[in-house]
Amino acid sequence: MSELIEHHLTLPVAREDIEPLEPGHIVFFDGVVYTAREGVYQKVIAEKQPLPVNLDGLSNCNFHCSPAASRGGDGSFKVGGVTATASFRFSKWMRDWLELTGTRIVMGKGGMPAKDYKEILAPMGAVYLTTVGYGTGALLGRGITRVRDVFWLDELGIAQAMWLFEVKRFGPFIVDSDLDGNSLFAAQGEAINSGIGKLYEGLKAPALHRYGETDNREDEVL
């Protein structure tokens, strides 16, 4: 087994910082990571509300996650862990969000729709990173040194609010996609899906409940 290649990046990153990243590499971060998911995207992109913070020169790393945060008596927050959420659910907002914020790193779990790597992320100079399996929320939480700020907390709640985390050796994250649009998730998904039909040859037509009842196994999320 080949040795894992690690990168230690300081945020915000420049294009040249992420050019060496290849699918399968491991990344740790220092600097500021921000969170934004459907609640924030809806406000800023759909409802045209201004960003509550100027991200220029501060952070260009968007983590799709839910923090386990508690507020102390002095009003400060402590984050015990952060659990990544499925990024493919936010595909419809990605192009507009990257254009607006200049984000170069998107992180979460589950990857993005296959065409997004080639048509959105790579052309806009962005890469996608994924968390390392389940149960790593507490490990990632150790890398958060301070909550720099939080926005829309009362309105959106802990999971959906926009958090700014100061981090030190924050990770590990696995590089899913590179600046050429190559993706581990897309490649492995294509390989697996190509053989799905053979698994069900000779069986009765199934009734699934993913996108309505269907007997097309390509409609099932595995």
C-alpha positions, 0 to 999 in steps of 0.5 A: 500500500502506498503512503498517504500524501498529506498537505497542510494548508493555511486559509484562505488558499490561493489557486497554486495552493490547491493545484497539487491536490489529487484525489486520495490525498489528505489535507489539514487546515490552519486559519478560518473555515466558514459554514454555509448550507441550505439555510444560508444559501436560501437567504443569500442567493434566493432571497438576495440578502447580503452576506453578513461578513466579508469573506475576502481575505478571511476564508474561502473554505466552505464546510457543509456541517452541523456543529455541536456547539454550546454557549458559556456563561460569558457568551462564548461558544464551545464546539465539541464536534462537527458532523459533515452533511451531504453536499450533493443536496446543495448542487443548485446553489453551488455555481452562484455561491462560488461566484459570489464568495470566491470559495475554492474549497468545499467540504462535506460528505457524499460528494457532488453530482458527477457533472458538477465537478467538470461543469462547476467546481473545476472551471471555477477553480474549486475542489471538493474534500470529504470527511473520513467516514462516520464518527470523526466529528469529535476529532474534527472538533479538536481542531477548532480553537475558537468560534470567531463569529456566528450569524443568523443563529436565532433565526436558522438554528445551530445547524443552519447558522453561518459559523466562522471557526478558527482552526489549527490542524483541522482534519483529516479531510480526503481530497475527492476532486481536483482542479481538472474535475477528476473525482473519487466519488464520481469514478467509483460511483460509475464503476459500481453503477455499471454492475448494478443490473447484474445483481438483480437479474432474474428477480421480481421487479422491486418497489422502491421509495426513493424518487417515487416507486420505480423498478429502475435501479439507477434511481436508487441511491446506494 
